Amino acid sequence: MKRNMKKTAAILGVALAMSLMAGCGETAEKETKEIVAGGSVAEESSSEAASEAASPVTEPENAAAVSSDVSIEEQVLVEQDDVTITAQEYVSDSIFGDGIKVLLDNQSDKDILVGCNALIVNDYMIQDLFGAEVAAGKKSNEVVYLSSDELEAAGIDSVGKIEIYFNVSDANSYDTLFSTDCVTIQTSAFDQMDTTPNDAGTELYNENGIRIVGKTVDENSFWGAAILLYCENTSDRDVCIQVDDMSVNGFMMDPFFSTTVYAGKKAIDDITLMSEDLEQNGITSIDEIELKFNIFDNDSFDTIADSDPITFSAQ
């Protein structure tokens, strides 16, 4: 099991490195298509969408430059079952971006694995690759990195608040020992934190407290093509959003998309279309998309809604 875990971690590491190298070769101005209404359901979600599309925001050159002045106070985040997690400082790396340096202190009699069930920055769900093993009676200095690509996609240029749900498991059996409630870190930029939603685009769905906006289509993403969505959850339940019965230009697709949005939070995430699927169907330009959203409770897995077919275009 451990060998398999390490192999999986190695594969993820290689994929991350390839993604970073691919990203380094991209020009500052990425060519994307705008999502526009293509059916009775979709409509423009913001009056500012057109002006923002016409006047793109200039992005910072790198993540380190964005948050170079951000700092935090050293603070204990978790102290449970002889395991202590302490946030030490806010750090910036030219490759991996910004992060929180943490000290993991395991004074229990078990080797442990420490990870995150959820990572949230300025109320946006952010995917994490954090995981660390700490032997019984030992300590480890680690960094919880904040994906610079996802911060940029969410329009976050200054990190003011970080919320983390830690998970601690037995390193040998992989059984969960405990999961924490939300721990919150406020940075020195908290009072200046911009909470304006990055929701410019075409509204595709808005029911049951769940709002989904189509933003752009990137036909040259790392895996093939990517349809960027803004998802907002104003309900009182943590939800997971997936996609069913998706077609592109009339051809059925097998997309990769599953995003979790906690109550009161937002997310920016891609529907990924693999290059093999596009090539197999002779698709060189993504023009017409049809799909259904499947929305369910993240805890109970009970279905909240299955949307009607939603049709939209990319131009």
Secondary structure, 3 states (H helix, E strand, C coil): CHHHHHHHHHHHHHHHHHHHHHHHCCCCCCCCEEEEECCCCCEECCCCHHHHHHCCCCCCCCHHHHCCCCCCCCEEEEEECCEEEEEEEEEEECCCEEEEEEEEEECCCCCEEEEEEEEEECCEECCCCCEEEECCCEEEEEEEECCHHHHHHCCCCCCCEEEEEEEEEECCCCCEEEECCCEEEECCCHHHCCCCCCCCCEEEEEECCEEEEEEEEECCCCCEEEEEEEEEECCCCCEEEEEEEEEECCEECCCECEEEECCCCEEEEEEEEEHHHHHHCCCCCCCEEEEEEEEEECCCCCEEEECCCEEEEEC
